């Protein structure tokens, strides 16, 4: 069962990265993150 949970977590992480990457730099600035922060924010689920 652990493999399914890991896969689900990875899909959520990738989905968050994809969604945040589609935002403009101004929109990212509005929410207080930079493009370099995207992987970290996606991993923490901030």
N, CA, C and O atoms as a GROMACS GRO file, in nm:
protein
  184
    1UNK      N    1   0.082  -0.119   0.000
    1UNK     CA    2   0.000   0.000   0.000
    1UNK      C    3   0.087   0.126   0.000
    1UNK      O    4   0.043   0.230  -0.048
    2UNK      N    5   0.206   0.118   0.052
    2UNK     CA    6   0.295   0.232   0.060
    2UNK      C    7   0.328   0.288  -0.078
    2UNK      O    8   0.342   0.409  -0.095
    3UNK      N    9   0.342   0.202  -0.177
    3UNK     CA   10   0.374   0.248  -0.312
    3UNK      C   11   0.263   0.335  -0.368
    3UNK      O   12   0.289   0.432  -0.439
    4UNK      N   13   0.138   0.301  -0.338
    4UNK     CA   14   0.026   0.381  -0.386
    4UNK      C   15   0.022   0.517  -0.317
    4UNK      O   16  -0.008   0.618  -0.380
    5UNK      N   17   0.052   0.519  -0.190
    5UNK     CA   18   0.056   0.646  -0.116
    5UNK      C   19   0.170   0.734  -0.168
    5UNK      O   20   0.153   0.855  -0.184
    6UNK      N   21   0.285   0.674  -0.194
    6UNK     CA   22   0.397   0.750  -0.249
    6UNK      C   23   0.363   0.807  -0.386
    6UNK      O   24   0.395   0.922  -0.415
    7UNK      N   25   0.299   0.728  -0.469
    7UNK     CA   26   0.261   0.775  -0.602
    7UNK      C   27   0.160   0.889  -0.591
    7UNK      O   28   0.171   0.989  -0.661
    8UNK      N   29   0.062   0.875  -0.504
    8UNK     CA   30  -0.039   0.979  -0.486
    8UNK      C   31   0.027   1.109  -0.437
    8UNK      O   32  -0.008   1.218  -0.484
    9UNK      N   33   0.120   1.098  -0.344
    9UNK     CA   34   0.191   1.216  -0.295
    9UNK      C   35   0.273   1.282  -0.405
    9UNK      O   36   0.277   1.404  -0.416
   10UNK      N   37   0.339   1.200  -0.487
   10UNK     CA   38   0.418   1.252  -0.597
   10UNK      C   39   0.328   1.325  -0.697
   10UNK      O   40   0.365   1.431  -0.748
   11UNK      N   41   0.210   1.269  -0.727
   11UNK     CA   42   0.116   1.332  -0.821
   11UNK      C   43   0.068   1.467  -0.767
   11UNK      O   44   0.056   1.563  -0.842
   12UNK      N   45   0.041   1.474  -0.638
   12UNK     CA   46   0.000   1.601  -0.576
   12UNK      C   47   0.112   1.704  -0.587
   12UNK      O   48   0.088   1.821  -0.617
   13UNK      N   49   0.234   1.659  -0.560
   13UNK     CA   50   0.351   1.747  -0.569
   13UNK      C   51   0.366   1.800  -0.711
   13UNK      O   52   0.383   1.920  -0.730
   14UNK      N   53   0.359   1.713  -0.811
   14UNK     CA   54   0.372   1.753  -0.951
   14UNK      C   55   0.258   1.846  -0.993
   14UNK      O   56   0.279   1.942  -1.067
   15UNK      N   57   0.139   1.818  -0.945
   15UNK     CA   58   0.024   1.901  -0.978
   15UNK      C   59   0.043   2.042  -0.922
   15UNK      O   60   0.013   2.141  -0.989
   16UNK      N   61   0.092   2.051  -0.800
   16UNK     CA   62   0.117   2.182  -0.738
   16UNK      C   63   0.224   2.258  -0.815
   16UNK      O   64   0.211   2.379  -0.838
   17UNK      N   65   0.330   2.190  -0.854
   17UNK     CA   66   0.436   2.254  -0.932
   17UNK      C   67   0.381   2.303  -1.066
   17UNK      O   68   0.408   2.416  -1.106
   18UNK      N   69   0.306   2.220  -1.133
   18UNK     CA   70   0.249   2.259  -1.263
   18UNK      C   71   0.157   2.380  -1.249
   18UNK      O   72   0.163   2.473  -1.330
   19UNK      N   73   0.073   2.378  -1.147
   19UNK     CA   74  -0.021   2.489  -1.128
   19UNK      C   75   0.052   2.619  -1.095
   19UNK      O   76   0.020   2.724  -1.151
   20UNK      N   77   0.147   2.612  -1.005
   20UNK     CA   78   0.222   2.733  -0.968
   20UNK      C   79   0.307   2.784  -1.084
   20UNK      O   80   0.325   2.905  -1.099
   21UNK      N   81   0.359   2.694  -1.164
   21UNK     CA   82   0.442   2.734  -1.278
   21UNK      C   83   0.362   2.808  -1.384
   21UNK      O   84   0.419   2.886  -1.460
   22UNK      N   85   0.233   2.785  -1.390
   22UNK     CA   86   0.149   2.854  -1.487
   22UNK      C   87   0.119   2.999  -1.448
   22UNK      O   88   0.075   3.077  -1.531
   23UNK      N   89   0.143   3.034  -1.322
   23UNK     CA   90   0.119   3.171  -1.277
   23UNK      C   91   0.226   3.264  -1.330
   23UNK      O   92   0.340   3.224  -1.352
   24UNK      N   93   0.188   3.389  -1.350
   24UNK     CA   94   0.285   3.490  -1.393
   24UNK      C   95   0.373   3.528  -1.273
   24UNK      O   96   0.341   3.499  -1.158
   25UNK      N   97   0.484   3.593  -1.304
   25UNK     CA   98   0.574   3.637  -1.196
   25UNK      C   99   0.502   3.734  -1.104
   25UNK      O  100   0.525   3.734  -0.983
   26UNK      N  101   0.416   3.817  -1.159
   26UNK     CA  102   0.341   3.912  -1.076
   26UNK      C  103   0.245   3.838  -0.983
   26UNK      O  104   0.233   3.873  -0.865
   27UNK      N  105   0.177   3.738  -1.034
   27UNK     CA  106   0.085   3.660  -0.950
   27UNK      C  107   0.160   3.587  -0.839
   27UNK      O  108   0.113   3.580  -0.726
   28UNK      N  109   0.277   3.533  -0.872
   28UNK     CA  110   0.359   3.468  -0.770
   28UNK      C  111   0.402   3.569  -0.665
   28UNK      O  112   0.401   3.539  -0.545
   29UNK      N  113   0.440   3.688  -0.709
   29UNK     CA  114   0.480   3.794  -0.615
   29UNK      C  115   0.363   3.831  -0.523
   29UNK      O  116   0.383   3.857  -0.405
   30UNK      N  117   0.243   3.833  -0.579
   30UNK     CA  118   0.124   3.865  -0.498
   30UNK      C  119   0.103   3.766  -0.384
   30UNK      O  120   0.055   3.803  -0.277
   31UNK      N  121   0.139   3.640  -0.408
   31UNK     CA  122   0.121   3.540  -0.301
   31UNK      C  123   0.249   3.518  -0.222
   31UNK      O  124   0.254   3.433  -0.132
   32UNK      N  125   0.353   3.595  -0.255
   32UNK     CA  126   0.474   3.596  -0.173
   32UNK      C  127   0.576   3.488  -0.202
   32UNK      O  128   0.652   3.451  -0.113
   33UNK      N  129   0.578   3.437  -0.325
   33UNK     CA  130   0.681   3.338  -0.359
   33UNK      C  131   0.747   3.375  -0.491
   33UNK      O  132   0.693   3.453  -0.569
   34UNK      N  133   0.864   3.318  -0.515
   34UNK     CA  134   0.934   3.336  -0.641
   34UNK      C  135   0.935   3.203  -0.716
   34UNK      O  136   0.898   3.099  -0.660
   35UNK      N  137   0.976   3.207  -0.841
   35UNK     CA  138   0.982   3.083  -0.919
   35UNK      C  139   1.076   2.982  -0.854
   35UNK      O  140   1.050   2.861  -0.858
   36UNK      N  141   1.183   3.029  -0.793
   36UNK     CA  142   1.278   2.940  -0.727
   36UNK      C  143   1.215   2.871  -0.605
   36UNK      O  144   1.261   2.764  -0.564
   37UNK      N  145   1.112   2.932  -0.548
   37UNK     CA  146   1.046   2.876  -0.430
   37UNK      C  147   0.945   2.767  -0.464
   37UNK      O  148   0.901   2.694  -0.375
   38UNK      N  149   0.906   2.755  -0.589
   38UNK     CA  150   0.797   2.666  -0.627
   38UNK      C  151   0.817   2.522  -0.580
   38UNK      O  152   0.726   2.467  -0.518
   39UNK      N  153   0.931   2.457  -0.605
   39UNK     CA  154   0.946   2.318  -0.557
   39UNK      C  155   0.934   2.306  -0.404
   39UNK      O  156   0.875   2.212  -0.353
   40UNK      N  157   0.992   2.403  -0.335
   40UNK     CA  158   0.988   2.400  -0.188
   40UNK      C  159   0.845   2.418  -0.138
   40UNK      O  160   0.801   2.346  -0.049
   41UNK      N  161   0.774   2.512  -0.195
   41UNK     CA  162   0.636   2.538  -0.155
   41UNK      C  163   0.548   2.416  -0.187
   41UNK      O  164   0.462   2.378  -0.107
   42UNK      N  165   0.569   2.356  -0.303
   42UNK     CA  166   0.490   2.239  -0.342
   42UNK      C  167   0.517   2.122  -0.248
   42UNK      O  168   0.426   2.046  -0.215
   43UNK      N  169   0.640   2.106  -0.207
   43UNK     CA  170   0.676   1.995  -0.118
   43UNK      C  171   0.616   2.014   0.022
   43UNK      O  172   0.572   1.918   0.084
   44UNK      N  173   0.616   2.137   0.070
   44UNK     CA  174   0.563   2.165   0.204
   44UNK      C  175   0.413   2.177   0.206
   44UNK      O  176   0.352   2.163   0.312
   45UNK      N  177   0.351   2.201   0.092
   45UNK     CA  178   0.207   2.217   0.088
   45UNK      C  179   0.161   2.346   0.152
   45UNK      O  180   0.051   2.353   0.207
   46UNK      N  181   0.244   2.445   0.145
   46UNK     CA  182   0.219   2.575   0.209
   46UNK      C  183   0.091   2.637   0.165
   46UNK      O  184   0.057   2.746   0.210
   0.00000   0.00000   0.00000
